[in-house]
Each structure stands twice: as C-alpha cells, then as structure tokens.
Amino acid sequence: MEGQHPEYAEAIVEDLGKIVYVGTLDHAQTKFSAARKIDLQGKTMLPGFIDAHSHFSIALGLVNQANLCSPPMGEIKNFNDIQKALVALKDARNIPEGEWVIGWGYDPFQLEENRDITKVELDEVLPNHKVMLVHISNHGAVLNSKALEWANINSDTAQPSGGVIARMEGSMDPAGMIFETAWLPVKANKPKSNEAQLMKDIDNVVMQYAANGYTHAQDGATFTNEALFLKNAAAEGKLKIDVAALMIFAEMDQWMNHPDLNFTKAYKNGLKIQGVKIVQDGSPQGKTAYMTQPYLTGGPAGETDWYGEPTLTREQFTALFTKVWNEGLQIFVHVNGDAASDDLIHALETVGATTEQDKRTVTIHTQFQRTDQIKKFAELGISPSYFTNHCFYWGDDHIRNQGEERGKAISPMKSAMEAGLIVSNHSDFNVTPLNPFFILWTSMTRETRSGVQLDQNERLNAYEGLQALTTGGAYQVFEENRKGMIKVGLLADFVIIDKNPLKIETDLIKEITVLETIKEGQTIYKKTIDTNNSFK
C-alpha cells in the first residue's frame, strides 16, 4: 500500500513484531535462512485494516440488547417484529418488572409503517418495564412511558437547543422519540453493565474486529467511565488490537485533567487516548443533520421548513473548538450536513489554522459536502473520514429527503482525493457492520438498496478504496510511519484474505473472506476449516 499504485512483494520478514524485510523470495531466503517460513499458497496479504471510526465501547453492550436492525443487518420489518424482539429479550434474560429492556439498530424509515414507533406501541407489550430503542444512528432513541418518567421528560419539558423531543399529535405529551441534545444526557446515564460482565464481553468485541481484519480500532465517542474501563481492560491484557479513544466533548469537565486519563502519542497495553470528539450535528437518516437547504420531507417530529439544527450555536462551537485547539489536543468533529461543515470551517479560520501546521483535524462522516468546502478543507488541513455505506443503506432516503442532486452527491471521496486530501472510510459500527469489503464495495459502486446509482464520478477504484481503509486511517491518527503499509520498520500487522480485491469483479469484492489476522507478528484470529474443507 505504499505509493499511489499497487505494488507486490514476494517475501516479507517479521521480527519482534516489526517488518524487517520486503522484497524478493530469493534474497529473503539467503538473508534470513533460519527464519520460519509461511507459504500463503496463493492467498493475498494486506496491511491490517485501520478502523477510522466506530464505537468500540457501544459494541460492548450489544450482547445484552435486542437486535432491531432491518434487513440486511437484521430481521425487523415492522412494529410487531419490534414488540416480539423486545418481549423475547425480556423472557430470555428473565428481566424483572421495573428494569430495562433495550434494543439497538432501530431504523423507522426501513419499517413498513414508515414512521417512528411511539411509547403507546411499546407500552402495549411492556408497560411495567423501562424500554429504550436506540436509533441506528446512535443519535437518538425511542422511550416508553416508564423510561420517559425515569428520564424526567414530560409535557412540561422544554425542547433543548440542538435537540428534538417528539410529541403526541395535538399535545405536548412526549411521544417517545428523542434526538441529539435531548438524547445525550439519557445516553450518558442509561444503564451500564458492571465491569466484571464487560471484562467478559470485551474478548468477543475484540474478536469481532480481528475477524474482519482490523488490527486497529477506534472508540469514536468515549465517555469518562468508558475510558477508565478501557484502561483497566488494557492493563489486564484484553486489547489484542490497538484501540484509539476519542473523549466526548459533553464530559470535558470530567476528563480534562483527570489524573488517570492522559492524552499520549504512545499506546499503553494497546490503548491510546487520541483526541477529542465534538458532535456538531446529527444524522441525515434521522433528519437531524444540519443543512443549508431544507429537507423536502420535513423534520423528524413533523417540523416544516426544517434544516436540521446544530448541536451548538456557531459561537458556542467556535469557543469550544478554540479551547480544545489551544490545549494542543487533536480534534475530531462529527459533521454530516453542509451547514455543520460551514461551522467547522469558521472555527478553523478563527484559530488561524493552516495545512502547514499539521494538526490533522478530522471530520467524521462528512456526508453532505459542497465542492467549495472541499477546497477549504485542503487549505485548513482537514482530513475527512467518509462513510460510503450510507450510499447503500440510506441513499434512497437521502434522495427522498434532499432531492436527487444533493442526495446523489453524498460522500464525495474521489473529489476530495483529487483535491489532495488524505481520506479514510469507515463503518461507524454498530451503525453498519464492520465488514471492510462491503465498505470497499460501496466506495466503488455507490449503489443504494434499491439499485439506484449515486454520483458515479465519486466512485473509487479498488486500490483507492483500500487506501481509505489502511493508509488514510493511519495518517489521521499520526501513525503513517507505524501502520497501514507493508514497509520495513512498520508494525507487522497483516490480514490474509482468500481473494485479491484488485483482480476480481467488483460485485465479488463484498464476498471476500478474512482467513487470518496478525498483530505485530502474532496471529490473533484464524478462520478454521471443517472436514469438508470449507471455511467456517
């Protein structure tokens, strides 16, 4: 992956977790005659994948929640399916009345009803439990009556700035759906597994990443208690891959200067606190992304002339950004709508940012990005992380909500690369699956669920798509001289796969299988073979 064109090596030699040779087989056998030899037998080896943005900590809690995803991520098609899944979870785990029943992956626009479920439908089946359906975007949830009471959200609760509280038709009675700043305090205080249970669950989460070929993961919005847990887990040797944590802006008063949480350039037991995550708007599929043009279908709670809203006013955002910038911390900013990107550009201009300063401010998702903003990103030293899985999962929704021109222009990765920006691509797991080859496929095809092709001028070729999963992500966390390439001096982080994505038909790419993942010379995942010689 070094350079702008594919290059292959016959032999690679690893020693003490680092690459010490890349070149011809004959030379390797002569120079390292005592080395243990492994023949790939025609398989393909790449650098280990760099997860540029996901939610490692959120994944820890999913084992105790109901999967409410719609196809192809799950099996939920309507309200009745949701009700059955929640009751099944309650019965399977014998959850007593008064306790929580939580589901994840809820996406109202993929349901037959094509609207948000309300507390009424949830109370029908679980009136005596607290129920929470976490939205697929992780930017909101639907609560039943008991959960709303717990959250102290009622008819007298004012809608917070930058947030949404849906109401029952014709009244101020909360309907159940909450988003953005109305959701953040609920998210921070929602029930958490005890540390002993989390220590058991973390092995499974690490293996999910490793099984998909990742040797580096990101925890893309880390609360203080989550960072402290990750530090304990790292000390116990639980992190078989590197994890970079981004501290959430909403708890800055808690983690800033915390004696046990330090921002460092080096990993300790696989953990590094990388930077600060600021969320400046919501999700376009939830209709809370902050846009300069109105949504054609109104707002999430039936608002008219709806542009979405910023999490913070421009003045508040600029003040917060400036404070973090002056602390010398790397900043990652969630921006989906173009108006949110305008706010970021204003903040960077306010602090006098330039590319030459090499601060590497990273934008997360960067869905609706105008051509003029790409030029500004290049001037200000912004490195965008895109989310091309949106093309497949919500491309049809974006066309409906934003119109053809805006909807088809999402994730302009090719234009960004041509402008000289170093970019990455990500899953936002658990919002979409970790599978890097599906991400690669969406960056190359830009097809929606219904088969509509979004702007084909923004398609990447396979090599460019792989760069966004390796070298781009490494650069964004200042590790381009440590990870992302097969190069002498870098870590021996590899993934072995069954087919070469550069040499097969595009539609076959999403079927590629990870056979083995190697972290610093040690195999951390290997797919087993059954007696019929098929992988499992």
DRENMI-551007 format. One record per atom (N, C-alpha, C): residue in three letters; x, y, z. Coordinates in steps of 0.1 Angstrom, whole numbers, plus 5000, padded with zeros to 4 digits. Example, Ala and Ser with C-alpha at 12.3 -4.5 7.8 and 13.67 -1.06 7.14 Angstrom:
2
ALA513249435078ALA512349555078ALA513249675078SER512849785071SER513749895071SER512950005079
END
This chain:
536
MET500849885000MET500050005000MET500950135000GLU502150124998GLU503050244998GLU502950294983GLY502650424982GLY502550484969GLY501150484963GLN501050544952GLN499750564946GLN499350454936HIS500150354934HIS499850244926HIS500250114932PRO499450004929PRO499749874936PRO501149824934GLU501749774944GLU503049704943GLU502949584951TYR503649474946TYR503549344953TYR505049304957ALA505049234968ALA506349174973ALA506249024973GLU507348954970GLU507348814970GLU507548764985ALA508248834992ALA508548795006ALA508548905016ILE508148875028ILE508148975039ILE508748905051VAL509648965058VAL510248905070VAL509848995082GLU509348925093GLU508948995105GLU509848945116ASP510249045125ASP511049005137ASP510649105148LEU510349045160LEU509949115172LEU508849215169GLY507849175161GLY506649255158GLY506749365148LYS507949375141LYS508149475131LYS508549405118ILE508349485107ILE508749435094ILE510249465092VAL511049365089VAL512449395087VAL512949375073TYR512049315064TYR512449295050TYR511149295042VAL511249355030VAL510249345020VAL510949335006GLY510749224999GLY511449214986GLY511249084980THR512349034974THR512248904966THR512448784975LEU511848674971LEU511948554979LEU513448504980ASP514148504969ASP515548454969ASP516348534979HIS516248664979HIS517048744988HIS516648715002ALA515348705005ALA514848675018ALA515448545023GLN515448445015GLN515948305019GLN517448305022THR518148395014THR519548405016THR519948475029LYS519248595031LYS519548685042LYS518948635055PHE517848565054PHE517148515067PHE516948365066SER518048295064SER517948145062SER517348065073ALA517448125085ALA517048055097ALA515548085101ALA514948175093ALA513548215096ALA512548105094ARG511548105102ARG510448015100ARG509648065088LYS509347975078LYS508748015066LYS507247985065ILE506448075060ILE504948055059ILE504648085044ASP504047985037ASP503647995023ASP502248035023LEU501848155017LEU500548195016LEU499648115006GLN500348034998GLN499647944988GLN498648014980GLY499048124974GLY498148194965GLY497148294971LYS497148294984LYS496248394991LYS496848534990THR496148634995THR496548774994THR496848825008MET497848895010MET498148965023MET498249115021LEU497549185030LEU497549325030LEU497949375044PRO498249505046PRO498349555059PRO497049545067GLY497149525080GLY495949515088GLY495149645086PHE493749625086PHE492949735084PHE492849835096ILE492749965092ILE492750065103ILE491250115103ASP490650095115ASP489250145117ASP489350295120ALA488850365110ALA488950515111ALA487850575119HIS486750505121HIS485750555130HIS484650445133SER484550405146SER483550315150SER483350345165HIS482550255171HIS482250285186HIS482450155193PHE483750135197PHE484150015204PHE483449995217SER483250095225SER482550085238SER481150055236ILE480450105226ILE479050075224ILE478849925221ALA479749875213ALA479649735210ALA479749645222LEU480349685233LEU480449605245LEU479049575251GLY478149665249GLY476849645255GLY475749575246LEU476149555234LEU475149495225LEU474749355228VAL475549275234VAL475249135238VAL474049125247ASN473749235254ASN472649235263ASN471449305258GLN471449335245GLN470349415239GLN469749335227ALA468549375223ALA467849315212ALA468249385199ASN468549295189ASN468949345176ASN467649395169LEU467449525166LEU466349575160LEU466649625146CYS467749575140CYS468149625127CYS467149565116SER466949635105SER466249595094SER467149525084PRO466649445075PRO467449375065PRO468349475058PRO469649435054PRO470249305056PRO470949285069MET470949385078MET471649385091MET470949305101GLY469549295100GLY468749225109GLY467449175102GLU466449145111GLU465249085105GLU463949165108ILE464149295113ILE462949375117ILE462349445106LYS461049425104LYS460349485092LYS459249575096ASN458749555109ASN457549635113ASN457549645128PHE456549725133PHE456349745147PHE456149615155ASN455349525149ASN455149395155ASN456449315157ASP457349315148ASP458649255149ASP459449315161ILE459349445162ILE460049515173ILE459449465187GLN458149465188GLN457549425200GLN457949275204LYS457949185194LYS458249055196LYS459749035201ALA460649115194ALA462049105198ALA462249155212LEU461649265216LEU461749315230LEU461249215240VAL460049155238VAL459549065247VAL460348935248ALA460948895236ALA461848775236ALA463048805244LEU463648925244LEU464748955252LEU464448955267LYS463349015270LYS462849015284LYS462648875289ASP462048785281ASP461848645286ASP463148575287ALA464048585277ALA465248505276ALA466148545288ARG466148675292ARG467048715302ARG466348735316ASN465048695316ASN464248705328ASN464348845335ILE464148945327ILE464349085332ILE463149115340PRO463249155353PRO462149175361PRO461449315358GLU460249325362GLU459549455360GLU460249565367GLY460249685361GLY460949795366GLY462349815360GLU462849705354GLU464249715349GLU464149745334TRP465349755328TRP465449805314TRP465449685304VAL464749715293VAL464749625281VAL465149725269ILE466349695264ILE466949785254ILE467149715241GLY466849785230GLY467149735217GLY468049835209TRP468849785199TRP469749875192TRP469449855177GLY469849955169GLY469749945154GLY468349985149TYR467550045157TYR466150085153TYR466250195141ASP465550165130ASP465550255119ASP464150265113PRO463450375117PRO462050385113PRO461750385098PHE462650445091PHE462450455076PHE462550325069GLN463050225075GLN463050095069GLN461850005073LEU461050055081LEU459849975086LEU458649995077GLU457749895077GLU456549905069GLU455750025072GLU455650065085GLU454850185089GLU455450315084ASN456750315082ASN457450435077ASN457250555086ARG457250535099ARG457150635109ARG457850585122ASP458050675131ASP458550635144ASP457550565152ILE457950455159ILE457150395169ILE457050485180THR455950475188THR455750565199THR455750485212LYS455650555223LYS455550495236LYS454250415237VAL453250445230VAL451950375230VAL452150225226GLU452850205215GLU453150065210GLU454049995219LEU455050065225LEU455949995235LEU455249965248ASP454350055252ASP453650025265ASP452649905263GLU452249885251GLU451249775249GLU451849645253VAL453149625251VAL453749495254VAL454649495267LEU455149605270LEU456049615282LEU455749735290PRO454549745296PRO454149865303PRO454849885316ASN455349775322ASN455949785335ASN457549775335HIS458049785323HIS459549785322HIS459949925316LYS461149965318LYS461650075311LYS462250025298VAL461750085287VAL462150035273VAL462850155266MET463950115259MET464650215251MET465050145238LEU464750215226LEU465150165213LEU466150265208VAL467450225207VAL468450315203VAL468450325188HIS468350445183HIS468350475168HIS469550425161ILE469450375149ILE470550325141ILE471750425140SER471450555141SER472550655141SER473250675154ASN472750615165ASN473250635178ASN473150785182HIS472250855175HIS472050995179HIS470651025186GLY469950915189GLY468650935195GLY468150795199ALA466850805204ALA466250675209ALA464750705210VAL463950595211VAL462550605215VAL462450535229LEU461750605238LEU461550565251LEU460050535254ASN459750435262ASN458350415266ASN458050505278SER456850485283SER456350575294SER457250565306LYS457650445310LYS458450425322LYS459850495320ALA460350475308ALA461750535305ALA461650685305LEU460550735299LEU460450885298LEU460350945313GLU459550865321GLU459450915335GLU460850915342TRP461650805340TRP462950795345TRP463850915340ALA463650945327ALA464551055322ALA463951195325ASN462851195332ASN462251325336ASN461851405324ILE461351345314ILE460851405302ILE459351395302ASN458651515302ASN457251515303ASN456651635295SER455351665297SER454751765289SER455351905292ASP455951925304ASP456552055307ASP457952065303THR458551955298THR459951965294THR460152045281ALA460952145282ALA461152235270ALA462152155261GLN461952185248GLN462852125238GLN464152195239PRO465252115241PRO466552185243PRO467152235230SER467952335231SER468652385219SER469452275213GLY469252255200GLY470052145193GLY469452015195GLY468252005200GLY467751865203GLY466251855198VAL465751735199VAL464351715194VAL463651625204ILE462451665209ILE461551575217ILE460251575209ALA459951455203ALA458751445196ALA457551445205ARG456351495201ARG455151505209ARG454051425202MET453151375211MET451951315206MET451151415198GLU450451375187GLU449751465179GLU448751555187GLY448851685185GLY447851775191GLY448151805206SER449351765211SER449551795225SER451051805227MET451451835240MET452851845244MET453351725250ASP452451625251ASP452851495257ASP453951425249PRO455051395255PRO456151335247PRO455751195241ALA456151185228ALA455751065221ALA456650945223GLY457950975227GLY458950875229GLY460250905222MET460150955210MET461450985203MET462151105208ILE463451095210ILE464351205214ILE465551195206PHE466151315203PHE467351315194PHE468351425199GLU469551405196GLU470651495198GLU470751545213THR470751675215THR470951725229THR469951675239ALA468751635234ALA467751575243ALA468151425246TRP468951365238TRP469451225239TRP470651215247LEU471551315246LEU472951305252LEU472851275267PRO472051345275PRO472051315290PRO471451175292VAL470551135284VAL469950995286VAL471050895283LYS471750915272LYS472850825268LYS473850815279ALA474250925284ALA475250925295ALA474850855307ASN473550855310ASN473050795323ASN472350665321LYS472250615308LYS471550485306LYS472250375313PRO471550265317PRO472150165324PRO473450105318LYS474350065326LYS475650015321LYS475849875327SER476549785320SER476849655326SER477949685336ASN478049595346ASN479149605356ASN480449565350GLU481549605356GLU482849595350GLU483149445348ALA482749365357ALA483049215356ALA482449165343GLN481249205340GLN480549155328GLN481249215316LEU481549335316LEU482249405305LEU483649335302MET484349295312MET485549225311MET485349095303LYS484249025306LYS483948905298LYS483548935284ASP482849045282ASP482349075268ASP483449135259ILE484449195265ILE485449265256ILE486249165247ASP486449045252ASP487148945243ASP486348925230ASN485048915231ASN484148895220ASN484249015210VAL484249135216VAL484249255208VAL485649265200VAL486749245207VAL488049245201VAL488049145189MET487449025192MET487548925181MET486648965169GLN485549035171GLN484749085160GLN485649175151TYR486449265157TYR487349345149TYR488349265142ALA489049175149ALA490049095144ALA489549005132ALA488348945134ALA487748855124ALA487448935111ASN487349065112ASN487149145100ASN488449205095GLY489649165100GLY490949205095GLY491449335101TYR490849385112TYR491249515118TYR492349485128THR493449555128THR494449545138THR494449675146HIS493549775143HIS493449905150HIS492049935150ALA491449975162ALA490050015163ALA490050155169GLN488850215167GLN488650345173GLN487450345182ASP487550405193ASP486350425202ASP485950575199GLY484950595191GLY484750725185GLY483950825193ALA483650795205ALA482950895214ALA482950845228THR484150855235THR484350785247THR483950875259PHE483050815267PHE482650885280PHE483750855290THR483750935301THR484850915311THR484850775317ASN483750725321ASN483650595327ASN484150485317GLU483850505304GLU484350415294GLU485850415292ALA486350535293ALA487850545292ALA488550475304LEU487950495315LEU488550435327LEU488450275326PHE487350225321PHE487250085319PHE488250035309LEU488350105298LEU489250065287LEU490750055293LYS491050155301LYS492350155307LYS492550025316ASN491549995324ASN491649875332ASN491749745323ALA490949745313ALA490949625304ALA492349615297ALA492949725293ALA494249725287ALA495249665297ALA495149715309ALA496149665320ALA496049515322GLU494849465319GLU494649315321GLU494949235308GLY495449305298GLY495949245286GLY494749205277LYS493649275278LYS492449235270LYS492449295256LEU493349395253LEU493349455240LEU494349385231LYS493949295223LYS494849225214LYS495049305201ILE494249415199ILE494449515188ILE494649645195ASP495149745187ASP495249885193ASP493949945193VAL493650025203VAL492350105204VAL492750245207ALA492250335198ALA492450475200ALA491150535204ALA491150605216ALA489850655221ALA489750805219LEU488550855216LEU488250995214LEU487351045225MET487751125234MET487051175246MET485851265241ILE484651235246ILE483451315242ILE483451455248PHE483151545239PHE483151685244PHE482151715255ALA481051645256ALA480051675266ALA480551645280GLU481651575282GLU482151555295GLU483551615297MET483751715290MET485151775291MET485551815305ASP484551865313ASP484851905327ASP485251785335GLN484851655331GLN485151535339GLN486551485335TRP486851475322TRP488051405318TRP489251495317MET489051625314MET490151715313MET490951725326ASN492151695326ASN493051695338ASN492751585348HIS491951485343HIS491751365352HIS493051295354PRO493451265366PRO494751205369PRO494951075363ASP493951005359ASP494150865353ASP493850865338LEU493650985332LEU493450985318LEU494351085311ASN495251045304ASN496251125298ASN496351105283PHE496351225275PHE496551215261PHE498051195258THR498251085251THR499651055248THR499851015233LYS501051015228LYS501350975215LYS501550825214ALA501850755225ALA502150615225ALA501050535231TYR500950405227TYR499950315233TYR500550255246LYS499650235255LYS500050155267LYS499150035268ASN499649915267ASN498949795267ASN497849795256GLY498049865245GLY497149865234GLY496149975234LEU496250065243LEU495250185244LEU495950315243LYS495350405235LYS495850545235LYS494650635235ILE494750735243ILE493750845242ILE494150945232GLN493550935220GLN494051005208GLN493651155207GLY492351185210GLY491951325208GLY490551345214VAL489951455209VAL488651495214VAL487551485203LYS486451435207LYS485351425197LYS484251535200ILE483951615190ILE482951715191ILE481851675181VAL480651675186VAL479451645177VAL478751775174GLN478751815161GLN478151945158GLN476851935151ASP476451815147ASP475051795142ASP474651655143GLY473551615137GLY473051475138GLY473251395126SER472251315123SER472351215112SER471351255101PRO471751235088PRO470851265078PRO469651165077GLN469951045080GLN468850945080GLN467850965091GLY468351035102GLY467451075113GLY466851215111LYS467251275100LYS466851415096LYS467251515107THR468451495113THR468951595122THR470251645118ALA470751605106ALA471951675101ALA471651815098TYR472651905100TYR472452055098TYR472752095084MET471752135077MET471852165062MET471652315059THR472252355048THR471952495043THR470752505035GLN470152395031GLN468852395023GLN467952295031PRO466652325030PRO465652255038PRO465452115034TYR465052025043TYR464651885040TYR463351895032LEU463251815022LEU461951815014LEU460851745021THR461151675031THR460151585038THR459851635052GLY460351755056GLY460151805069GLY461051745079GLY460851775092GLY461751735103GLY461351605109PRO462151555118PRO461851425125PRO460651425133ALA460151535138ALA458951545147ALA457851615139GLY457951615126GLY456951685118GLY457151835115GLU458351885118GLU458652025117GLU458552065102THR458152185099THR458152235085THR459252335083ASP459652355071ASP460852445067ASP462052405076TRP462352275076TRP463352215085TRP464752205079TYR465652265085TYR467052255081TYR467952165089GLY467352105100GLY468152045110GLY468752155119GLU469352115130GLU469952215139GLU471352175143PRO472152275146PRO473552235151PRO473352195166THR474352115170THR474352085184THR474652205193LEU475552285188LEU475952415195LEU475752525185THR475452645190THR475452765181THR476852785175ARG476952855165ARG478352875159ARG479252945169GLU478753035177GLU479553105187GLU480053005197GLN479152915202GLN479452815212GLN480452715207PHE480252675194PHE481152575188PHE482552625186THR482552755182THR483852815179THR484652835192ALA483952865203ALA484552885216ALA485152755221LEU484352645220LEU484752515224LEU485952465216PHE485752475203PHE486852435194PHE488152505197THR488052635199THR489252715203THR489952675216LYS489052635226LYS489652595238LYS490352465237VAL489752365229VAL490452235227VAL491752255219TRP491652345209TRP492752365200TRP493952425208ASN493652525217ASN494652585225ASN495252485235GLU494552385238GLU495152275247GLU496152185240GLY496152205227GLY497052125218GLY496551985216LEU495251965217LEU494651825215LEU494151815201GLN494251695195GLN493751665182GLN492151665183ILE491551725173ILE490051735173ILE489451665161PHE488451585165PHE487651505155PHE486251565156VAL485651605145VAL484351675146VAL483351595137HIS482251555143HIS481151495136HIS480451605129VAL480451605115VAL479751695107VAL479151605096ASN477851615094ASN477151545083ASN476551645073GLY475851745078GLY475351845069GLY476351955065ASP476052015054ASP477052115049ASP477052245058ALA475952265065ALA475952385074ALA476852355086ALA476852235090ALA477852195101ALA479252205097SER479552175084SER480952185079SER481252335078ASP480252425075ASP480552565075ASP480952615089ASP480252565099ASP480652595113ASP482052555116LEU482452435112LEU483852395114LEU484852485107ILE484552515094ILE485452595086ILE485652735093HIS484552795098HIS484552915106HIS485452905118ALA485352795125ALA486152785138ALA487652765134LEU487952695124LEU489352675120LEU489952815115GLU489152885107GLU489653015103GLU489853115115THR488953095125THR489053185137THR490353155144VAL490853025145VAL492052995152VAL493253015143GLY493053045131GLY494153065121GLY494852935117ALA494052835115ALA494552705111ALA495052705096THR496152635094THR496652615080THR497152475079THR497252425066THR497652295064THR499052265069GLU499952375068GLU501352355073GLU501452335088GLN500452365096GLN500552345110GLN500452195113ASP499852115104ASP499751975105ASP499051925118LYS497951985121LYS497151955133LYS496251835130ARG495951815117ARG495151695112ARG493751695119THR493051805119THR491651795123THR490951705114VAL490151615120VAL489451505112VAL487951535113THR487251525101THR485851535101THR485251385100ILE484251365108ILE483651225108ILE482351235100HIS482251145091HIS481151115082HIS481151215070THR481051345072THR481251435061THR480351405049GLN479051375051GLN478251325041GLN477951435030PHE477351545035PHE476851645025PHE477851755025GLN478851745016GLN479951835015GLN479951905001ARG479952035001ARG479952104989ARG481352114983THR481452144970THR482652154963THR483552264969ASP482952374972ASP483752484978ASP484352444991GLN483652354999GLN484152315012GLN485352225010ILE485352145000ILE486552054998ILE487752144996LYS487652244989LYS488852344987LYS489252395000LYS488252435009LYS488552495022LYS489252395031PHE488752265030PHE489352165038PHE490852155035ALA491152155022ALA492552145018ALA493452265023GLU492852385024GLU493552505029GLU493752495044LEU492852435051LEU492752445066LEU493352315072GLY493852225064GLY494452105070GLY493452005076ILE492251995070ILE491251895075ILE491451765067SER491351655074SER491351525068SER490051455070PRO489251435060PRO487851385062PRO487851235062SER486951185071SER486651035071SER485251025066TYR485150955055TYR483850935049TYR483150805053PHE481950785049PHE481050675054PHE480250635042THR480950565032THR480250535019THR479150425021ASN479150355032ASN478050265035ASN476650335034HIS476650465037HIS475450545036HIS474850535022CYS475650515012CYS475150504998CYS474150394997PHE474550275003PHE473750165002PHE472550165012TYR472850195025TYR471850175035TYR470850285035TRP471250415032TRP470350525032TRP470350615020GLY470950575009GLY470950654997GLY469650684992ASP468750594992ASP467350614987ASP466650714996ASP466850715010ASP466250805019ASP466850945016HIS468150955013HIS468751085011HIS468151154999ILE467951074988ILE467351134976ILE465951184979ARG465151104987ARG463851144991ARG463851274999ASN464751275009ASN464751385018ASN465451515013GLN466451495004GLN467251605000GLN467051644985GLY466451554977GLY466351574963GLY467551504956GLU467351484943GLU468351404935GLU469751464935GLU469851584933GLU471151644932GLU471951634944ARG471351674956ARG472051664968ARG472251524973GLY471151444972GLY471151304976GLY472151224970LYS472351244957LYS473351154949LYS474751204951ALA474951324957ALA476351374958ALA477051344971ILE476451254980ILE477051234993ILE478351164992SER479151175002SER480451115003SER481351134991PRO481751264988PRO482551294976PRO483951254977MET484251134979MET485651084982MET486651114970LYS486151084958LYS487051104947LYS487451244945SER486451334947SER486751484945SER487751524956ALA487551474968ALA488451504979ALA489851454977MET490051334972MET491351284969MET492051364958GLU491251404948GLU491751474936GLU492251614941ALA491651664952ALA491951794957ALA493251784966GLY493751664968GLY494951644976GLY494651614990LEU493451594994LEU493151555008LEU493451405010ILE493951375022ILE494151235026ILE492851195034VAL492151095029VAL490851055034VAL490850915039SER489850885047SER489650745052SER488150715050ASN487850585052ASN486450535051ASN486150455063HIS484950445067HIS484650375080HIS483250315080SER483050235090SER481750155092SER480850225101ASP481350305111ASP480650365122ASP479950255130PHE480550135130PHE479950025138PHE479650065152ASN478450045157ASN477449945152ASN476449995143VAL476550115137VAL475650175128VAL475550085116THR476650045110THR476649945099THR477749845103PRO477749725097PRO478649615101PRO480149655098LEU481049595105LEU482449615104LEU483049575090ASN482449485083ASN483049425071ASN483749535062PRO485049525061PRO485749625053PRO485549605038PHE485249485034PHE485049465020PHE483649515015PHE482649515024PHE481449585020PHE481649735019ILE482449785028ILE482849935027ILE483549965014LEU484449875011LEU485249894998LEU484249884986TRP483349794986TRP482349774976TRP481449904974THR481049954986THR480150074985THR480950194979SER482250204982SER483050314977SER483350304962MET483250184957MET483450154943MET482150164934THR481050134940THR479750124933THR478850234936ARG478750284949ARG477850384953ARG476350354949GLU476050224951GLU474650184948GLU473850184961THR472550214960THR471550214971THR470950074972ARG470150054983ARG469449934985ARG468649894973SER468049994966SER467149974955SER467849964942GLY469149974942GLY469949964930GLY470150094922VAL469750204928VAL470050334922VAL471550364924GLN472150424913GLN473550454913GLN473650604917LEU474350634928LEU474650774931LEU475750824923ASP476050954924ASP477051014916ASP478250924912GLN478350884900GLN479350784896GLN480750854894ASN480750984894ASN482051054893ASN482851044906GLU482151004917GLU482750994930GLU483250844933ARG483050754924ARG483550614926ARG485050604927LEU485550524936LEU486950494937LEU487250364930ASN488550344926ASN488950214922ASN489350134934ALA489550004932ALA489849914943ALA491049964952TYR492150004945TYR493350044952TYR493050174961GLU492350264955GLU492050384962GLU491150354974GLY490150264972GLY489350224983GLY490050154994LEU491150074991LEU491950015001LEU492750115008GLN493250215001GLN494050325008GLN493150385019ALA491850405016ALA491050465026ALA490750375038LEU491150255037LEU490950155048LEU492350125055THR493350175050THR494750145055THR495550275058THR496150325047THR497050445048THR496250565053GLY495050585048GLY494350705052GLY494050715067GLY493550605072GLY493250595086GLY494450615095ALA495550555090ALA496850565098ALA497350705099TYR497250775087TYR497650915087TYR496751005096GLN495550975097GLN494651065105GLN494951055120VAL495650945125VAL495950935139VAL497550945140PHE498151015131PHE499651035131PHE500450905132GLU499950805125GLU500650675126GLU501050625112GLU501250715103GLU501550665089GLU502950605089ASN503750635099ASN505150575099ASN505150455109ARG503950405112ARG503850295121ARG502950185116LYS501950225108LYS500850135104LYS500450165090GLY499650075084GLY498950105071GLY499650065059MET500950025060MET501649975048MET502549855052ILE502849785042ILE503849675043ILE505249735039LYS505949785049LYS507149855047LYS508149835058VAL509449825055VAL510449805066VAL510349915076GLY510349865089GLY510249955100GLY508849975106LEU507849935099LEU506449945104LEU506049815111LEU504949825119LEU504549715126LEU504149595117ALA504349475121ALA503949355113ALA502549325116ASP501649415111ASP500149405113ASP499649365099PHE499049245097PHE498649195084PHE497249135085VAL496649125073VAL495449055072VAL495648965059ILE495248835060ILE495348745049ILE493948715045ILE493648725032ILE492348715026ILE492348615015ASP491148565011ASP491048455002ASP491148494987LYS490848624984LYS490948674971LYS491548814970ASN492148844959ASN492748974957ASN491749074952PRO491349174960PRO490349274956PRO490649354943LEU491949354940LEU492349424928LEU492249344915LYS491949214917LYS491949124905LYS490649044903ILE489549084910ILE488349014908ILE487249124904GLU486049064900GLU484949154896GLU484449234908THR484049354906THR483649444917THR482649384926ASP481549314920ASP480549264929ASP480949144937LEU482149084934LEU482648974942LEU483449024954ILE483749154954ILE484649204965ILE483949194979LYS482649214979LYS481949214992LYS481849074997GLU482248974989GLU482248834994GLU483548784999ILE484648864998ILE485948825003ILE485948785017THR486748685021THR486748625034THR488148655041VAL488048705053VAL489348715061VAL489748575066LEU490948535063LEU491348405068LEU492248405080GLU492948515081GLU493848535093GLU494248675095THR494348715108THR494748845112THR495848845121ILE496948915118ILE498248915125ILE498549045131LYS498749055144LYS499049175151LYS500449175156GLU501349255151GLU502749255155GLU503349115155GLY503149055144GLY503748925142GLY503048805148GLN502048825156GLN501248725163GLN499848705157THR499448585154THR498148555149THR497148575160ILE496148665158ILE495148695168ILE493748635163TYR493648605150TYR492448545145TYR492848455133LYS492248335133LYS492448245122LYS491148165119LYS490648175107LYS489448105103LYS489747955103THR488847875109THR489047735109THR488447675097ILE488947545094ILE488447475082ILE487847345087ASP486547315083ASP485947195087ASP486347075079THR485846955081THR486246835074THR485946835060ASN484946925055ASN484646935041ASN485547035034ASN486547075041ASN487547175036ASN486847305032SER485847345039SER485247475037SER485547555050PHE485647685048PHE485947775059PHE484747805067LYS484947815080LYS483847855089LYS484347945100
END
